[in-house]
């Protein structure tokens, strides 16, 4: 068996982007956006709404990917923190 999942994970897992925003804006932490059944998602360039979805979350397409994201969530969280902070600094607006 592979690595064990951490005992405490403070993250939101959702399939809707409005929850992703709510979580990021209240905690300054990224969410995991579950898009099960899709092979991936490509966001339109220069679109502020999708830019925020991309910056505030990490998308997964399967339960296997979800497990892998839990294992590396700390690194994802750190990488997304700057993007979330940019929103609060007014860079995205």
N, C-alpha and C positions, 0 to 999 in steps of 0.2 A: 504494500500500500504506500501511496505517496505521502507528501507532507500533510500534517493535520491542520485543520482550520483553526485560526485564533479563537479563543474562548469568548472574547469581547470584541464585537464589531459595532461601531457606531456609524451606521450608514443607512441611507434610505434606498430601497430597491423598489422601482416603480415601472409601470408601463405607460405612464402619461407624463408629458412634459410639464404640465402645470405643477405637479408635485415636485418635480426636479427643481423648478424655480423657487418654490416655497421653502424647500429644505436648504438650498444653497444660500438664499437670502437671510434665513434665520440662523443658520449655523456656520456659514462661510465654508462649508464642506461640500464636495461633489457627491452626486448620487450615482447610482447605477441604473441606467435606463434599459429595461428588458424589451427587446424587440423580437421576441420568439416568433419563428415562422418566416422571418426575413433572412436573406443572405447577407445583408449589410445595408447601410444607409449612406447616401452621399448628400451632403448639405449644399444648397445653392450658394455660390460665391457671393459675398457682399450682402447677405441677407441678415439683418440684425437679430431677428427672432431665432433663426437656426444657428446663428453664431453663438447666441446665449445658450441654446440647448447643448451645443458642442462643448462650450467652455464650462458649463455647470454640471456636466454628467459624463459618464463613460458608458458607451453602448455595448451591449452583449446580445448575441443572437441564439444562444443555447444554454442549457443548464451547465454543460461542461465549461463554457466560457465564463459563466457566472462564478463557478467554483474557483477558476483560475484568477479571476479579478479579486475575489476575497483574499486569496493568498498574497496578492501584490497590492492590496488596497492602500497601504501606507504610502507607497511610492506614487500611486495614481493621485492620491489626496494631495501630496506635496506638489506634484506637477500642475494640478488644476488650481491650487490655492492662488497663484499669481493671476490667473485669468479671472477668478472670482473677485479678487481685490481690484483688478482693473475696472470692473463694473462699478464698484463702490467709489472709485476715483473718477468716474465719469468718462473713462476712455471708450467704452462700448457705445455709450449714448451718443 
